[in-house]
Amino acid sequence: MSDMDFPAFAVACGEEGSDPLVLHEGQVVRVDQYRASSHLEHLDSDLADVAGLGVAVWRYGMPWRETETAPGVFDWTLWDRALEACRRHGLDPVIDLCHFGLPDHYGGFCDGRWVDGFVRYVETFLARYAEPRWFTPVNEPGITAMFSALLGMWNDRRATADDYFVALGNVVLANLEALARIRSNRDGWWIGSEGFGCELFDPDDEAGVRAATRARDLQQAVWDLHLGVAPGGIAARLTDVVAGSVQSRIEALVGVVPPDRIIAGHDIYPVSVTAHGTRAERPLSIADRVGAYDAEASAWYERYRVPFWVSETSNLGLPVDQGSEWLAALTASLDTLAARGLPVRGICWYSRGDQYDWDTALTVPIGTVTEVGLFDAQRNPRRVAQHYATLAGRHPRNERASSTEPFKGMVT
C-alpha cells in the first residue's frame, strides 16, 4: 500500500463550506458557511481539534469564487494557508474544488460555459500543488443540479426536470473533465460525495411505489452518467435533453478513473430517508432509517459495483442529543454490509462544527444554527465527538484495503 492509498476504512471529518446563491427578501445573496462559522478566523485551532480526535482524513476545500477572483485570475492565499495547516496537523485532505457555488462571473450551472473555467481552475491547482492525491472535484454533483435546476432553490433557481438534466449533464461533465486532468497529472483518486436518498414505501401502495421509483430514478441519474449505466424511468429522458456534444464527451470520459481508484460517496443522514404514500403516515425510527440505508446501499452496489463510503453523515433530521445513537446504528449497518462482502471504505462525520441555515436548505440565510457538529458553535466537543474518537482509534490510518475482516464498528 502506498502512502496515499485510501485507507481500508477511513474515519474522516469535513468542514462545511457551501456557498450557493439564493434569493432572499427579493435580493440574490451569497451563502457563506465559512463566514457564518468563522472557520477562517479559527482555521488552525479547528484543524487541531479534528486531529486531536485521531482523525486523519479531512474533506476540505476553499471556495472557488475566493480563488478565481476574475476569469483566469487566481489568488491562492486561502489554499496555501489551508494546505499548510493540513500538513502541520497531520491531516490528509480530500480536495473539494466546487461546493454548490460558482464564481460571480459565471451565470449558473445550466449555462455550460462554466465547465471550461472549472477545468482551467483544476489544471492551475494541480500545477501549484503536487501533494494531494484524493479529490472530490465537484461536491455532490447530483444535489448541485437538483437544488439549482429542479427544486428552484439555488443559483439558477430553475424548477423543471429538463433544466435539471441540462445542469446535471454539465456538472457531471465538469467532474469527469477534472478527474481526467487529475489522472493525467498524478495517481489521483476520485473520493466521491453524493446525496444518497433512501425511499420507503408500502409495497401494496401503488402511488407510494410510483413516487419512490421516480425519486430514485432521478437521483441515480448522476451515478448512471458517471459510471456508464443507462438511466431508467423518468431519467431516461436526459438523453433527449442533454446536448449531444455533452453526452458524447461524458461517454468518452467514463472509465477515466480506474475502479481501484474510485471510492463512491454516499451522503446519508437521518433526513435522507423519505417515506412515500401511506408509509409517510407512520413515524420513522433510527432503526427504520438505517434499515432503509442498508437496503438502498445493497441495491446501489448491485447496480454499480464500485467501492463506497459514507462520505457525509450526522444527526441532521434528529435532535442533536441523538448523534451518538445515530452513529452507533449507522456503523453497525456498515459492519453488516462489510460482513456480506460489500466494499465499505469509511465514514465521514459532516461536519466538524455546527452549520447554519440548513433548516431551510440555505434559502433563508439568517444565521440559524444547525446543530450537527462534533463540536458546537462555541467549539466545545459534544458527546458524539468522544465516540467518534473511539471509532477513529479502531481504524489506524495505514490499515490495508485488502483486509477481509469486517470493519470494527463503534461500541458505546
C-alpha positions, -999 to 999 in steps of 0.1 A, spaced: 0 0 0 15 34 -10 15 63 14 -15 78 -4 -37 48 -9 -71 55 6 -74 36 40 -92 3 42 -117 21 64 -114 58 68 -128 76 98 -130 111 84 -144 146 91 -150 177 70 -156 214 71 -189 228 58 -181 253 31 -213 256 9 -216 289 -10 -246 289 -34 -265 320 -45 -301 322 -31 -329 346 -34 -337 361 0 -361 390 7 -361 399 -30 -323 400 -34 -298 375 -47 -273 368 -18 -243 346 -14 -244 319 12 -211 317 30 -208 289 55 -172 298 63 -181 333 73 -211 321 93 -189 297 113 -159 320 115 -138 290 103 -112 310 85 -106 330 117 -102 298 136 -87 276 109 -56 264 128 -74 256 160 -103 239 141 -79 216 124 -61 209 156 -94 199 172 -101 174 144 -66 160 146 -70 157 184 -98 131 178 -74 108 159 -90 117 126 -65 118 97 -87 120 66 -101 155 61 -127 166 35 -117 202 27 -119 230 2 -116 267 -2 -143 285 -21 -137 286 -59 -150 322 -60 -124 333 -35 -96 317 -55 -106 328 -91 -115 364 -84 -118 372 -122 -117 349 -152 -83 333 -152 -71 354 -123 -62 333 -92 -54 342 -56 -41 311 -38 -38 327 -4 -65 306 12 -54 274 -4 -18 279 6 -29 285 42 -53 256 43 -29 230 29 -1 242 51 -24 238 81 -33 202 70 4 194 69 10 209 102 -17 189 119 -12 156 101 -45 157 81 -46 141 47 -70 163 26 -97 151 3 -97 182 -20 -131 198 -27 -130 223 -56 -166 233 -61 -192 232 -32 -226 243 -46 -214 277 -58 -197 293 -88 -176 324 -91 -197 355 -98 -185 357 -134 -205 326 -143 -242 326 -149 -252 292 -134 -249 255 -137 -274 253 -167 -250 275 -187 -222 252 -197 -196 279 -202 -185 274 -166 -172 239 -174 -142 252 -193 -135 277 -165 -136 249 -139 -112 228 -160 -88 257 -161 -91 261 -123 -83 224 -118 -53 225 -141 -39 255 -123 -45 239 -89 -27 208 -100 3 228 -113 6 246 -80 1 217 -55 18 184 -62 10 166 -30 -28 160 -29 -40 126 -42 -76 124 -31 -102 146 -49 -139 154 -48 -137 178 -77 -174 187 -75 -191 181 -42 -225 163 -46 -229 168 -84 -265 155 -83 -276 177 -54 -259 207 -71 -280 201 -102 -312 192 -83 -313 222 -59 -302 246 -87 -324 234 -115 -352 211 -103 -361 225 -69 -356 261 -77 -337 269 -46 -301 278 -55 -280 295 -82 -300 292 -115 -333 288 -94 -349 267 -122 -375 241 -115 -382 216 -143 -369 181 -150 -354 192 -183 -334 220 -166 -322 195 -140 -310 172 -168 -292 200 -185 -275 211 -153 -267 175 -144 -250 169 -177 -228 200 -172 -219 191 -137 -211 155 -145 -190 166 -175 -171 191 -153 -164 164 -127 -152 139 -152 -130 165 -171 -115 174 -137 -108 137 -129 -92 133 -164 -68 161 -156 -60 147 -122 -53 112 -136 -31 126 -163 -11 146 -137 -7 121 -109 -20 88 -94 -51 105 -81 -83 90 -65 -119 100 -70 -133 101 -35 -169 108 -42 -196 126 -22 -232 125 -34 -266 129 -18 -280 94 -11 -317 94 -8 -334 63 6 -370 58 -4 -395 40 18 -430 28 8 -456 2 15 -454 -25 -13 -492 -25 -17 -494 13 -21 -492 19 -59 -489 57 -55 -461 54 -30 -443 29 -52 -445 53 -82 -433 83 -61 -404 63 -47 -394 49 -81 -394 84 -97 -373 98 -69 -348 70 -71 -345 73 -109 -339 110 -107 -312 106 -80 -295 77 -97 -290 96 -129 -259 112 -116 -243 78 -110 -256 64 -143 -238 92 -162 -205 89 -142 -203 51 -144 -218 44 -179 -251 29 -169 -283 35 -189 -306 58 -170 -340 44 -162 -376 56 -159 -381 94 -160 -343 99 -161 -341 82 -195 -353 115 -209 -320 131 -202 -307 115 -234 -332 137 -253 -324 169 -234 -287 170 -227 -267 183 -257 -253 156 -279 -218 170 -276 -220 169 -238 -233 133 -238 -206 121 -262 -179 137 -242 -192 122 -209 -193 88 -226 -157 92 -237 -146 100 -202 -164 71 -184 -137 49 -171 -110 77 -169 -105 67 -132 -97 30 -128 -120 11 -104 -93 7 -78 -90 45 -76 -128 51 -70 -145 54 -37 -181 64 -44 -197 86 -18 -230 81 0 -241 112 19 -266 96 42 -283 115 70 -315 107 90 -332 133 68 -321 115 37 -348 88 43 -381 98 27 -414 79 33 -438 79 4 -476 74 3 -491 55 31 -457 48 47 -455 86 54 -484 82 78 -462 63 103 -431 77 121 -396 67 113 -373 54 139 -335 54 138 -337 17 131 -361 23 102 -338 49 87 -307 28 90 -325 -2 76 -335 19 46 -299 28 40 -288 -9 43 -314 -19 16 -306 11 -6 -268 7 -4 -271 -30 -12 -292 -23 -43 -269 5 -53 -239 -17 -51 -256 -44 -73 -262 -17 -99 -228 0 -99 -202 -25 -84 -177 1 -71 -164 6 -36 -182 32 -15 -180 51 18 -204 72 38 -189 105 27 -212 126 49 -234 118 79 -245 135 111 -277 137 132 -293 161 106 -330 154 109 -328 143 145 -322 161 178 -286 168 185 -285 146 215 -293 116 193 -260 120 174 -242 91 192 -272 68 188 -273 75 151 -236 70 148 -238 36 166 -267 24 145 -251 35 112 -217 20 119 -234 -13 129 -251 -12 95 -218 -6 77 -204 -36 97 -232 -57 84 -227 -46 48 -190 -53 50 -196 -87 65 -218 -95 35 -188 -87 13 -196 -52 2 -166 -29 -2 -173 -4 25 -144 21 28 -152 45 55 -174 71 72 -172 109 74 -189 129 101 -200 161 84 -191 184 98 -165 194 124 -187 222 137 -223 233 136 -236 246 103 -260 274 95 -295 277 79 -298 241 68 -333 241 83 -343 259 51 -317 243 28 -298 276 30 -326 296 14 -331 318 44 -295 327 53 -301 345 87 -276 325 108 -298 299 124 -276 273 139 -280 237 126 -267 216 155 -249 187 137 -212 192 145 -188 171 165 -181 205 181 -208 230 188 -209 266 176 -187 277 205 -162 250 195 -169 227 225 -168 190 218 -201 171 220 -206 136 234 -206 122 199 -170 136 194 -157 112 220 -175 83 204 -161 94 171 -126 95 185 -131 59 198 -141 48 163 -111 65 148 -88 47 173 -100 14 160 -90 22 124 -54 33 121 -45 53 90 -24 26 74 -50 -3 75 -47 -22 43 -76 -22 19 -71 -59 11 -82 -69 46 -111 -93 45 -121 -86 81 -153 -67 87 -146 -32 99 -146 -27 137 -177 -7 145 -184 15 175 -192 2 209 -209 25 233 
